[in-house]
Amino acid sequence: MHLYGFLKWSRRIIALAVFAGLTYFFIAFSAKAAGVWSTLLGLQIVPAILGIATGGLVTVLIVLLITLLFGRVYCSLLCPLGIYQDIIYRLGLFIRNKKKRRTRYTKPRNTLRYSILIIVVICVAFSFVLPLVWLDPYGLFGKMAANIGRPLAYVISGSKYDAWNLAAFLVSAAILIALTITAFFKGRLYCNTICPVGTLLGFISRYSIFRIQIDPGSCTHCQLCSMNCKAFCIDAGKPVVDNSRCVVCFNCISKCVKGSVGYRFAWKPGKKALPASEENKPSGGTSRRAFLLAAMGTGAGVVLLNRFTEKKIINIPNAMPPGAGTLDRLKDTCIACHACIAACPAHIIKPAMGAFGWQGFLLPSVSYDNGFCGFDCQKCQEVCPSGALQLMTLEEKKRVKMGVVKLMLENCIVEKFGTDCGACDEHCPVKAVRMTPREGSDKLFPKTTPALCIGCGGCEFICPARPKAIVVLPLSEQRQADEPVIDATINIEVDGFGF
Amino acid sequence: MERRHFLKTAVLGAVAGTVGLKGMKLFASEKTAPGTLPGKDSIPDMVAIMGGEPEQLYARAIQEMGGMSRYIKPGMKVVVKPNIGWDKSPEYAACTNPLLVGAIVKDCLAAGASEVKVFDHTCDHWRGCYENSGIQEAVKKAGGEMANAHEERYFRETELPMALRMKKPKIHEALLECDAWINVPVLKNHGGARMTLCMKNYMGIVWDRRFMHSNDLQQCIADAATFEKRPVLNIVDGYRIMTQNGPKGRSLEDVQTPKALFMSQDIVAVDTAATQFFNQFSAMTLEDASHILLAEKHQLGTTKLDSLNIKRIRL
């Protein structure tokens, strides 16, 4: 019993630490700990699957292996959305009348959850990740933390939050309210009916080596375990645990007075090892097969529909963060977890509204209204867990062309009023715009070299002219800017002060 | 206390007089005995010094100027305003040398300042500027504190009665509340203002940069310098200077290291001197950096260096 108490408390402590860490990251990101954050974010399974070619493979293998060994501990320990629901359910237990607590077993909604999983798998296999933008638990958590928690923290500290976005806030708030209500009353309902990660790991957990099981010999069917199950997966009448929904929280074990419930080595080769639960029998009726087929058909249909309706967008009103590559690539790998939005010190990354088409809603987009991309900064790339913003060397990042400069000299202060300005030249890190003398004038005028421009937006941000005299035209395909031509080194020695 | 001060000054003055410091215009190679401060009469209008490390340059220059206690009295709230405009490390000369800033902060505290605040309204993202310029670390080590200047709420509208174009800028609260401030720019060329020196450094005390850029930049810079609380000292950091691609700079090729420093109470004079010094590296006239001439029209100082008692020192 002591072992189980230890396991339960270890789970609670780790889960709370992970939850607090991730929440803190999204709300009060500090650049100093970028390494810690990226490790923490790197453990999330969905981004790891999407970034399997760019460093996600290790995480995927580890999570699958752990699930195969111990069941859905991932859902209990590492999934921030799962932990949030646990916290809410736990609070609910304090608030609700204890006498009303009864047997809490519900039948699994297998058709629904496997259909969702199949649709998602087919979509992702064909590089259509939109369903994950709205279903991945980590992505949903990120959206809520970045669009509700973060602005709130800024309001409390009295600072201005430049990446504030009302639509993203409302969408996140709706998700948060819905999840809070279901978690309060129904525990991990989301995880066990909708969440594709929960369904996938649940499927594996049916075969896991260690499982929570009830010894039918000593069980008195007292329902204590079932009453304390937040996954509603213990049918104490039989008595049997549905391991595909169990998140291995150990609550049932510590509640059982008879010691019937245990976490046991349960691996037996062959399908006979499956629990005898009706719902879990693999050979269902024809209606179920039909359903699964229908799900596959829906998945394929969604993919095809997307392929045919998607227009190739060339001109985008907002740039993509550095390292996104092409708009298609961004849509194929980004689940809009908004980690980049939280990490951007300049607050220039904001949730896209219509800039990237309807499938690109809430994907990270860049706007230069309140700032520009720091030349020596690549925090967005460092934290991006799915590799949608490809991490590269800083030297490479300094030449990623997110957009290209466009000068409208007729709006320029120097041209219009004949007074000095040079704000664009001042901000340009690569000298793609330079103040240049002109014959017949003692003033300097901006002159651009678009091939050098990286589209950081410094010039557009600072240009004091209205309308702006210099802007960045976003590119839907990021390129490499030309390497700046560095002037020759000349060391000038002076003897006197010159006056 | 008054009398004691007077006596001390008199004695020091006498000492300095005998050593022959007074009115010296040649390159001084003689060293003033360490710790001895020159008398009131022998304090030059400007010190130009070359050939040492930042702290050495500063220590000698401030000694020639009569020591920090001449400018900072016990209990004063002090602001030191360096140029921290860019997210660049010290060797790029985009920001004031952190060693110099640290030495000044330390000296102010030693002179009895009750607090020393350091800030700049940066161009690049402020956190990167404060950290990578090395200034934040140097200031904290010296016992000063960094003040935030990245949001409008830290600035308050202030009237500049003498100004021609920028009459009501928002100026940083730390500066409005302090008893004395020291202006410490780094010597750089500038694509817009042509030179960025002591007066251009005022852009970092003002919130609305775009207003200045769009309303005759040179005049606005001169207007800013009419802010009635004048710096007690203007110190131009010429240890590393940026001679091209300023004010941000692109690579180390933009940087020269003449190891110089200029110190004066006359902001126009010190900017004139620094411009003429810069002219040795890359052609520059006062007509180009015309805010210096406009400031002279505002009677903030003189560009006629010949009329001044300048102490030139080579270490």
Interface residues (C-beta under 8 A of the other chain):
Chain A: A31 G158 S159 K160 P345 A346 G371 G374 F375 D376 C377 I413 F417 T419 D420 C421 G422 A423 D425 E426 H427 C428 P429 V430 K431 R434 M435 D442 L444 I462 C463 P464 A465 P484 I486 D487 A488 T489 I490 N491 I492 V494 G496 F497 G498 F499
Chain B: A48 M50 D87 C123 D124 H125 R127 G128 N132 E151 E152 R153 H190 G191 G192 A193 R194 R209 R210 F211 H213 S214 N215 D216 L217 Q218 Q219 T243 Q244 N245 P247 K248 R250 S251 L252 E253 D254 Q256 P258 A260 T272 A273 Q276 F277 F278 N279 Q280 F281 E287 D288 L305 I310 R312
